[in-house]
């Protein structure tokens, strides 16, 4: 039996008794501490807590006053504050969502140098035991939680949080990483919530990736909140170095403050980190120049990198994330059920042109994409006939109504389809309606969506394997336009007319979102398998085939077309310090990008740092 244990010595007063079965183990909820009222940052400051200027230092007022007030806050300019902070939803993928999750939600394993979750989180877990199977592909794993681990409201982090996440990811629409959690055949909680035993239905190679970004089940589960919307407002509790103090997407503001209840060995270096929408490029660079931003991150455009790099005293670099924007055909749409029809659709699209027009970068090209991504643009004379689209019944290309970049990409796709003689229109429902209703019912023909690069067979299975989870369909909050409404749009003008009217194509007859009882054989709501493909030959290859065989088969199925890569320009002001070296040498997270080291950042007026950062700008530009 292989055991992974945390290296630091536990206090002698803490004793773990896992073998004693008590009434507490039989009634887990009765054993959890009464959280009471969550402490606030203001209360902590009045008590002299939460303002050390060095990690591990005391929390006295004298030490707090050693750091000037203006240096206790780091402000970062970003393009957009996401509308939702749930890292477990396909529609919520963003660099900032991943960052907030890393800083506020606990994970069993943290990310190592290889970009994978391989490092045991010794702040959360006392130990992890592989009880059955190989260490690299076990069939049973036992997690023992550290007694000190707690949510910011004082409630212990427990096995019920593991169970809640497993339950939600495998039953709710629009969730990510379905395959790994679907392979869990049993999850039991014992020792008063301190021990979690997980049994897998097959050897699980990516088991360390599971139970990342746990959520407080004592709040969200106990109150029966909808998993797809629980983090659309201010999160209820934190289990990381920071807690979310303000979250206002409408005003473009997100504020993290030091979690004064954090028990770990490496607390946040800075009291407060503010993420603020930066506006246009001229405005954002001026705020960086004036010291209102200590860091700026913005999508790459024609002169973005040059503009940021030209600001005096600013170090800059450009990073590529492992996220891409794809056009994904919907297999449940009858006219795209066949691979031949999907190939006709995707081959009509010039993805490089979409990338240039959406990003504003004349040198932009579409990314290579993930496993089995479709490649190849051709002029198809018979695409319209093969797809069966008419002015009265055009192809419906969907995009999340809150994602401006995805909506614009969908418009460009529709423009190109119109130029090829294929009637099409853009529809922009909410992401919740997309996955719980419109995609599984076949009401939309394709969707523009952000997807992560598939890094393992489990990732590929999450994206393309049959999803047999019981995800009930829901009634949409808004209805897609009727055929007569679409026909009116088609009669109103040329190609641009269809896309320019796209935002109005979500005709809003407001209706409450309710779960519907599916008939036998009816589809389930959609999860991370966005296309909805379920292919027996592909299933066999995913189980026993080589990576090359899987990629070859998928490329012929035309299930995704990469449109835009996630490239970000980063500018760091002279007063922002963090990891050693130039900004170009700072670690970059596959999903959190340059924000992966936020907990280490602090502000300084040290002249040596100023000079180093100024030199960094010149070196990074070479």
N, C-alpha and C positions, 0 to 999 in steps of 0.2 A: 504494500500500500504506500503510495507516494503522498507525502505531506508537504504543503507549502505553508511556512509559518512566518510571522513577522519577526524581525530581528531584534527589535527593542525589547527590553525587559519590562514585564508587566509589574505593576505595584503588588507588593506581597499581600496586601489586604484583599486582592481580587481573586476569587476562587471560582473555577468553572466546574460545575457538576452537571454533566450531560446525561448521566445514566439514570438519574432519579426521575421517575415519572410521577408528577404531582398533578393535583387538580388544576394548577396553573397551566401545565402543558396541555391539558384537555380543553381548557377554555382560554385560549391565547389572548383574546381581547380583554379579559378581566384582569390580566397581569400587567398590562401596559400602564405606564405612569399617566396620571391625569395631567394633560398638558397645561391646563389653565390658560391664562392670557399670555400670548406670545410677547416676549420682551421686545422693546423698540430700541433703536439706536440712540434716540434721545435719552431714554432711561439709562442706558449703559454709559453714555457720556457723563451724565450727572453723577453716576457712581464712580467715575474715574476709570472706566473700562474702555478697551477697544481702540487705544491710540498709541500703541508702541511704534517708535520710529525704526526699530529693527526687529526682525522676527525673533520671537522667543524672549524679548525684553519684558519688563514688568509693565503694569497697567496704571501707573501712578500719574497724578496730574502733573507732577514735575517733569516726568519723562515725556508726557504728551505735549507739554508746552514747548519742548525743545524743537518740535517741528512746526514751522510757521503755518498758519492756517491755509495760506494760498498754495502750499506744497502738499497738502493732504488730499488733493483732488487731481485726478488725471482726466482730461477731456479728450475724447476720440471722435473725430468726424467720420461718419459712415454715409453711404448712399441712402440707406433705408432702414428703418426700424421694423423688424418683422411683425406681422399681425398676430403671431402665435409663437410661443416659446417651447412647444412640446417637441422634443427631439425624436420622438417615436412616431411622428406622422410624416408621410411622404410629402405632403403639401407644405410642410413647415421647414423643409431643408434650406438652410442658409448658414453662412459663416458665423453670424452673430448668434443664431439659435444654438449652434453647436458650442460656441464659446460660453454662453450663459449656462448651458447644461453642465459643461465641464467644471465651472466655478461654483455651482450651487447644488448640484445633484450628485450623490455618492455613487461610485461604481466599484464592482468587485475587483476588477483589474484596471490599471491605468495604462496609458499608451507608452510604449518603449521607443527606443531609437529606430526600430524598424517600422514604426507607424502602426503597429498592431498592439492590441491590449495583451501584454505579456507580463506586466509588473503587478504583483500582488499589492492591493491597497491595504497596507498594514494599519492605516488609521481606521478603516471600516471593519476589517476582518482579523480575527485572532489567528485563524489558520484555514486552509483549504485542503481536504483530503480526497485523493482519487481512490475510491474504494473498490472500483471494478473497472477492468479494461486497461488499456494502455494510457500512459500519462498524456500522450499527444492526441489520443482519441478515446476518452473514457466512456463508460456506459453508466457510471454512478459517481457522483461527486457530493461531498459534504462540506458545507460552509459553516464556520463557527464565527459568529459576530463578536466584535470587541465590545465589552460592556460599556465603554465610555461613549460609543457612537450614539449621537442623538440629533434629532431635528432641532431647528432653531427655536421651536416652542417648548423645548425640554422633553419631548416624547422620545423614548429610545427608538433607534432604527432597529427593525426586527424582521423576522422571517415573513411576516405578513406583507411587508413591502415587496419582497421577492415574489410572493404568490400573486399579489395584485398586478405587478407588471406582466408576469407570464399570462395571467388570465386576460388582461386587456389587449395585449399584442395579438393574441390568438383568437379574439372574438370581435374586435372592433374594426370598422372600415378605415382604410387609408393608413394602416400602420406599417412600419418598416420592419426589416429583418425577420420576416415571418418564419422562414425555414428552421432556423436554429431553435426558436421557441416551440415550433410545432413538433419538433423531435422529442420534446419532454413528455414522457409518458406518465410521470408521477412526480409530485413535489410535496414533501411533508415537512412540517414545522414542529420542532420539539424543544425541550429544555426551556420552556417559558418564552419561546420566540427567539431564542439565542442560536438555534441550530437549524439549518436548512439542508435537507437531503434531496438531491435531484437525480432522477433516473431517466436515461435517454432510451429511446426506442431503437437507436442505432449508434455505433461509435461516432462521437461528436468531436471533430477536429477543431472546430472554432468555439469550444465551450468557454474559453476565457473572454470571448466577445460578449457573452450573455450577461444579463443583470448589470448593464451599464446605465447610469442615470436613473436610479431608483426614484420613485415618487412616494410622497407621504400617504400611505393607504389609510392611516387613521383619520385623515381629513377627506380625501377624495373618494376613497372606497366607502367609508362609513356613512358619508353623506349622499352616496349614490350619484355623484356628479358624472356628467357625460365626459368620457375620456378624450373625445375629439375637441373639446372646448375648455377643459380644466385649466389650461395654461394660456388661454386667450385673454385672461385678465391677470392682475397681480398675483404671482405665485403665493401659495399659502404658507409655505415653510421651506427652509433651506437645510441641506445637509453637507454643504461645502464651505469653502473659505469666505465666500461672499453670500449675501442675500439680496434679492431684488427689492429695492426700496421704492422705485417708481417705474412704471411701465405704461407709456402713453404713446402708442403708435400714431395716433391722430396728430399729435403735436411733435412727433419725431424725437422722442426723448426716452431714454432707458438709463436708470441709475442703479449701480451696484454699491452696496456698503458692506464693510467688513462684518462678517458674522461673528458677533461677540460670544456666541455659544460654541464656536468651533473648537473641538477638543484636540485636533491633530497637531503634529510636530512642526508643520510649516504653515503658519497663518499667512494671510495676505500681507504684502509689504506696504500697501497704501490703503488709507481709510476708504476712499471713494473713487469709483471709476464711472464716468459719465459718457455714454454713447449718444451722440447728437447727429441728426440728419444735417448734412453739410451744404445742401443746395447745389448750385452749378459750380463748375470747376473754378471760375474766377473768384467766387465767394469763398469757396473752401480753401483755396491757396492763400487768400488774404487772411483768413482766420488762423491758418498755420503760421503765416508770416508775423501776425500780430501777437502770437502767443496764446490765442484763445483755444487753439487745439494743440495738444502735445503730440498727437499722431493723427494722420489722415489716411483712410483706406477708401479707395474708389475704383470702380470698374475701369479697365483700360479703354482708352479712346484714341483718336487720331494724334493728339498732342498731350495726352494726360501725363505720361511718364516724363516728358520734357518739361512740362509746366511745373510739376512737383519738384523735380530735380533742380530747377533753376532758382528756387527760393533760397536765399542765403541762410547758411547754418542748418540746413535740413539734409539729412541722409535719406536716400530713397532706394527702392528696389521694386521689382515686379515679381509676383509669385503666382503660380498656377495651382489651383486646388483640384482635388479628385472628384469634382462635381461637374456635371455637364448638363446642358439643356437638350432634351431629345424630343423629336416628334414620334409619338408612339401610336400606331394603329390599334383600334379596338376590335379584337377578334369577335366580340359579341355583336358588333354591327354586321348585319347579314351580308352586306356587299363587300366587307373586308374579311370574311371568314376564310377565304382561300389565300394561300401564300402568293399565288399569281396576281391576285387583285392588290394585295399589299405591296408587292414589288412594283406594280404599275403606279401606285400612288407615290411611293417613296422615290422612285426613279424620276418622277416629274419635278422634284424639288431640287433646286440649286442651293445646297446648304451653305456653301461658301458665300454666296450673295446674301443670304439671310444673316450670316454672321457679320458681314461688313455693314449692312444697313442698320441692324439693331444696335451694334456696339459703336457705330460711327468711326470705326477704325478701317481705313482703306486696305490695310495689310492683313486684316483678320481672315482666318480660315476656320472651317469647322474642325472640331477635334476628331481624333481617330475613333473615339468611343470605346465602349466596353466589349465584353465577350460577344461575338456574333453580331455586332452592329452592322447594319446595312450600309454599303458603300456603292457609289456609282450613280451619277446623274446622266440620264439620257432623255432625248426628246421622243416621247411616246405618242404616236399619232392616234392610237386606239385607246388611250387611257380613259377618255370620257365614256366611251361605249363599254369598256370593261368594268368601270366602276359604277355605271348605272346612275350617275348623278344627272339631275335635270334642274332647270330654273325653279320648278315648283318643289323639288326635293333635292336640294344641294347637299354636298358633303358638309358635315358640321365639324369644324375644327375647334376644340375647346381649349381654354386656358383659365387658370385661376383668376378670378376677377380682381384680386388684390395684388397680383404680380404684374406690374406694368411691363416689365421686360418680356415676360412670357406672352402677354397679350399682343405686344408689338410683333413678336416673332410669329404668332399665329396669323396676324394680319398679312405679314409678308408671304407666308405660306399660301394664304388664300389668294393673294395677288398673283402668285406664280401659277397656281392651279387655274385661275381665271384666264391667264394668258395662254395656257395650254388647252383651253376649251373645256375645262372641268368646272362646272358651277360649284361654288363653295361659299361658306359664310363662317364667321367667327361667332362662337357662343362663349359667354364668360360667366358661368355659374360659380357659386362658392365651391371651395375645394371639398367641403364636407358633402355637398350634394353630388359632386362628381363621383366620389368613391362609394358612396352609400346608395346611389340611385342611377345616375345617368350613364355611367360606364357599364355597370353590370346589366342594365336593361337594354343596352345597345342604342341609346338615344343620341349618343355622339359617336362620330366615326373615328376620330383620332384626338389626341390630347398633347399639348406642349407642356412638358413637365421637367423639373430638375431631377436628375438621378445620380447616385454615387457610382463610382467605378467599382466593378465587381472584382474583388481581390482574392476570392477563394471559391471553392465549389459550393459552399454554403450560401455565399452571396448570389451565385448564379441560380441556385435552387430557389432562393427567395424571390428572384426576379422572373423566373420562367417556369418553375415547377407548378403542377396542379395545386391549387389552394383549396383544400378540402375542409378548411375550418368553417365552423358555423358562425358566419357573419350575417346577421339578418339585414335585409334591405330596409331602407327607411324612406318615408315619403319626403320628397324634396321641399325645401322652404320656398323655392321659386320654380316656375315652370319654364321650360324652353319654349321659344316661339313656335306657333303653329305653322303648318305648311303654307297657309294663305299669307301669313305675315312674312315668311321667307320669300314667297313668290313676289310680294310687293317690293321687297328689297332688291330682288334680282331684276325687276322691271325698271328700277329707279336709276340705273346707270351702268357703267362698265365695271372693270375689275376693282377700281379703287372704291367704288360705291359700296361694294360688299364689305370690304374691310373697314371703311370709315364709319359704317353704321354698326360695326360689331359691338361696341360697348352697350348699345341699346337693344341688342338681340337677346339679352336676358330679361324678357318681359316679366315684371315682378307682380305676379298674383301671390301675395304673401300667404304662406300656409305653414302651420306648425310642423316641425320635423318629428314624425312619429314612426315607430318601428312597425313594419307590416309582417304579418305571419305568412311565410312563403308557402306556396303550394309545393307538393312533392315534385322534384325535378326542376324547380325554379332556381335561378342563379343566386349565389350569395353576394354580399357586398364585396367590393374589391379591396385588396390589401397591397402589399409591395409588388405583386405580379400585376403591373398596371395594364398590360395588354390583355390579360385574361386568358392567355394561351393555356391549353391543357392537351398535350399531345403524347400519346402512348409511346411512340418511338423516342421522343425526346426524354420522357421519364426513364426509359431503360438506359439511355446514354448518361443521364445525370446520375444514375445509380452505379453503372459499371463501365462507362466509356471513358476514354482519355480526354484530357482537356482539349486536344486538337480536334477530336471527333465531335465534341460538344460544340465547339466554336464553328466548325464547318457546317454542321447541321443548322445551327441557329442563324448563320449568315444567309442561308437560303430561305429562311422563314420570314424575313423582312419584318422584324418585330420592333425595331427602333432605328431612327435616323438621327445621328448627332448633329446638332445645329450650332451650338455656341459653347465654348469652354469658359470656365470660371477663372478669369485672369484678373488679378487685383494689383493696383499700384499702391505702394505704401510709402508714406513720408513720415519721418520721425524728427521732431524738433530737438534742438540741442539740449533742452532741459529734461528730456525723458531718458532715464537710465533703466537698464534691465540686464539681460544676459551680456556677457563680455563680447567685445568685437563689434564689427560693423553691422548695420541693420541687415545687410544682405546675408550675413552669417548667422543671424538669429534663427532658432528652430522654427519650422513652419509645420503646422498641423495639417493633415490631409483634409480635414473638414473645417477646423477653426483657423487655419491660415496663420497670419502673424500674431493672432491673439492667444496662441497656445501657451505663452509665458506671461500672461497678464498678471498673475499672482506675484510675479517677481518684480514688476515694474515699480519705479518710484521717481519722484521729481527731485531735481538737484539744480543748484546754481554753481556747482564746482567748475572752475575754469578748465580743469583737465578734461572733464566730460565735454565741455563746449568745444574745445579744440579737436577732440577725437571725433565728435559728431560732424564737425565741419569738414574734416579730412575724409570722413566716411562718405560724404556726399560725392566728392570727387572720385573716390575709388569705385563707388557703386556705379557711377555713370560710365566707367570705362568699358 
